[in-house]
Amino acid sequence: MDEPNPPRILVIEDAEAIRVPVESALADAGFTVRSLPDGTGLEAEFARARPDLVVLDVMLPGRDGFELLRVIRRASAAGVVMLTARDGVEDRLRGLGDGADDYVVKPFVLAELVARVTAVLRRTGRTRPAVEVGGLVIDVEGGRARYGGTDVELTATEWKLLLYFARHRDRVVSKTQVLTAVWGYGELAPNLVEVNVSTLRRKLEAHGPRVLHTVRGQGYVLRGDA
């Protein structure tokens, strides 16, 4: 079965120190992510990318988040999660009244933002179906993996590792790429990847044929063929 297209997320945030980590966290969660530093070109971006949800900063140069929210609502029923440094009730009520689906106050934990984005997508019927690779079913939203109809018990690190491979299914990824995505660094303890991949592979193969393959001299690939 082919992997369904993941929901498309547009991040509009002028602060690069916030925008880049948000993009990375959402991409790691399996979403297709694009971004803008402000509202310039928003209309063209909507016409081209047709996002399912917008993560929208309130305090933007030029047109602020409230004005952009009205633009979005005139053109689309996409979900909107607003980001603000102001925790005032009036601001939140204004955004929600103009059509925002949720509000996150800075500073925030990335995991919370991803959870709120997922919840809005669920409410709007745009959540990502499970990813299937051979007989392995990866329930991205539910946070579990089943192989041959049986739950595969995974640690938090093994689950993050499997999600990364699922996001890059049918593509070879290097040890350095895996280290950077899962552990946050790419030069230390490369055997960390080998040990965890070996454990993950052993758990998966207890329930079915090999789907996580080693490509000699290149890295690893998740695919359904032998």
N, C-alpha and C positions, 0 to 999 in steps of 0.2 A: 504493500500500500504506500502511495506517495505521501510525503509529509505535507500537511495542509499549510497554506500560507499563514504565517503568524500575524497577529494584529500589528498595525502600523502606528507608531507613536511619533508625534512631533513635539520636540522640546524647544520652547522659546524662553531663553534665559540669557541675559547680557553678561553675567559674571562667569568667565571661563572656569574658574575654580569650582563652581557649582555645576555648570552645564556639562563639563566633560565627565565627572564622576556619575552624574545622573544618566547620561547616555550609556556609559559602560555598564552600570547596574541594570538598566532596562534591557540592554542587549544580552547580558549574561542570563537574564530571566527568559530569554527566547523571543523577545520582540524585535521587530524591524524598526530602527530608530533613525530619524533625521533631526536636524536642529537648525535653529536660527538664533542670532544674537539679539535680534529686535524684530519689530513688526514689518520691517521693509521686505516687500516681496511675499507677504503672507498669502495674499489672494492667489498669486501665481503658484505658490507652493501647495496650496490646498487643491488647486485644479490639477496639478501634476501628480501629487503623492496620495491624495485622498486619505488622510490619516483617520484612524478609528478613534484616537484620543489625543488630546493636546495637554502637555504639561506646560502651564502658562505662568510666568512670573508677573507679579502685579507692577512692580517698580521697574519699568523699562524706559530707555531713552526714546524720545519721539512719542508715538502712540503708546499709552500705558496699557496694562493688562485688561483693565475694564473696557477700554475702547476696542481692543482686539477681541475681547470676548463677544461684544456685540456684533463685530464683523463675522466671527466664527458662527454665531447663532443664526445670522441671516443666510449663511451659505450651507450649513451642515448640522447634523444631529450628533456629531462626534462628541464623545465624552470630554470633559474638561476638568482637570485638577489644577487648581491655582496655588502658586507658591507666594508667600508673603513674609516679610520681616516684621510686619505689624500684626499684633494679636488682638486688635480692636474688634469688638463685636460688630460695629457698624460696617467695617470693611468686609467682614465675612458675610454679613447679611446682604450687603450690596452685591457681592459676587454671586452668591447663591440666588439672589433675586433676579439677576441678569442671566441666569442659566448655567452657572458652574455646577458641577456634580459633587465636588469635594474641595476641601481647603487643607493645605499643609503649611504649618508655620515654621520658618527658619529659626534656628538651625534644626535640621531633621535627620533622622537615621535613614539611610538609603533603603534598608529593608522595609521600613514602614511605608515609604513612598511607593515602592514596588507593590506592596500589599494593597495599598489604596488604589493604585492604578488597576491592578487585577480585579479588585472588587467592583470598580466602576465598569470595567469591560464586561464583567459577569452580569451586572444589572442591565447593561445595554445589549446583551446578547452577542458580544464580540470576543468572547474568550477563545483561547486557542485550544482546539481539540488535542487529544493525546497524540504523541508521536509514536509510530509503530516502525520497528526495524526487525524484520523477520517475525518471530513470535514474541519479541520483547515489546511491551507497551509501556511507554513512559508518560505518566500522567503529570504534566508540568504543573498544573494548577493544584492538583490534589497532593502533590509531593510524594508520590510513590511509584514504584516500578513493579510490573508483573511480567513474568516470563512463563509461557506455557500455562497461563491461568493461575499461577501461584505467585504470591507476593515475595519479592526479593528484599530481604532485610539489609539495609545499607546504613552506614554511618553518615553523619552530616557531610564529611569530606567526600566520601564515595558518591553521595547523591549529587554534590556540586560537580564532581568529576564527570559523572554520567550525563548531567545536564549540558556540560560543555561539549562533550562528544556528540550529544543529540543535536545540539544547535549547529554543529559542523558535520552532520552525518554525510557520509559518502565523500568527505574531503579529508585528506591527510593533514594532521596537525603535528607540529614538532613538540619535543619535550619542553623546549623553551616557551613555546606558546602556551602549553598546558600549565607550566609553572607560573607564568605571569598571570593567567586568567584565574587559576584556582587558589594559588598561594600568595600571589602578589609580587613575586620576584622571579627573575629568569636566569640567574647565574649561580645560585647556591643549591647544593644538594640535589643534583639531577637524579640521583637514585631514588629520591622521594617519589618521583613520578612512576618509576619502574615498580617500586614496592606497592604503591596504591593501585596502579593499573593491574598488577598481578592479582591482588586481592579482589578487586572488582570483577575481573575476568573470571576468577574461580567461583565467585558467588553466582554470576550469571550462568556459567556453564554447568552449574549444578541443576539447572532447570531446562537447558536446551543447547542447541549448537552454538558454536562460536560466532559472535557478532562484533566483538572488539578485537581487531586485528593489529598486529605489529607489521609495519612496513620497514624493512631493514634499511638503516641509514637515513630514514626520513622521519619516522614517528609512528603515529597510530591513526586508525580510521574505524569508525563505527559504520558497519554496513551489513546487510542481511545475507550476502552470499559468502560462500566458504573461501 
